[in-house]
């Protein structure tokens, strides 16, 4: 991931924090990692959230690739296999 893409993601996460749209699970995990330091908690949260966002993007891209592959490799609707010939 490029530095520019990371900056964009970081800005989005900072905006989420400003709007109090916090992922509670990640926020609690950040609290555990920061050992009570609020500044470190915020940085840990941002790191955890960036990793979560990257995984979401990867998952979405893989899903799109699989769907595209399925579309490109689907047999035509008018294709009849040998099995289709014997169906009633």
N, C-alpha and C positions, 0 to 999 in steps of 0.2 A: 504494500500500500504506500502510495507516495506521501511525501510530507504535506502537500497541499490537501490531499484527501483526509489525512489525519487532523489537520487544522480545522477543516470543515466539520468533521465529526466532533472534535473537541468543542467548537463553538456551539454546536447543537446541544451538547450535553450541558454546557454552562448555561445555555438558555433554559433547558429543562430544569436545572437547579433553581434558576431565578424565578421560574414559574411554579416552583414547588412540585414538579412532576417527577418525583423520585421513585425509583424501583426499590421497594422496601427490602427485598431480599439482598440486593447488592449494597444498599445503604447499611444494613446490619452487618454484613460481611466486612465492609469498609471500617465500621466501628470496631470490630474485633481486631482487624489488622492494625489500626491506628493506636490502639491501647489508650484511648481517651484524648488524644490530640486532635482537636477539631480541624485544624489545617491539613493534617495528614489524612484525616478521614475523608475530607473533600477530594484530595488528590487520589487516594486509593479508590474512592467511588468513581472518579473520572476514568481511571485506568480500567477498572472492572467493567464499567459501562461501555467503554470503547471496545473491549474484547467481546462483550456480548453483542454489540452492534456489528462487529466484523463477522461473527459467527452467523448472525441473522442474514447478512449480505451474502456470505458464502452459501448458506442454505438456499436462499432465494435463487441465486445464480445456478446452482446445481439443479434445482427444480425446473428452471427454465430450460436448461440444456437437455434434461431428460425429456421434457415435454416436446421440445423441438425435434429431438431424435425420434421420438415416437411418431410425431406427425410425418416426418420425412420417410420413415420406414413402415408406415401403415400400408397394408395392402389395399389396393383400389376397391371401392365398393362393388364394382361389377365383377370382381375376381371370384371364381368358384374353385375351391380346392376339390380333391377327390372325395373328401368327406362330405362336402356340400352336395355332391351329385346324388348321394344315397339318402339324403334327408327327405322326409315326407312333408 
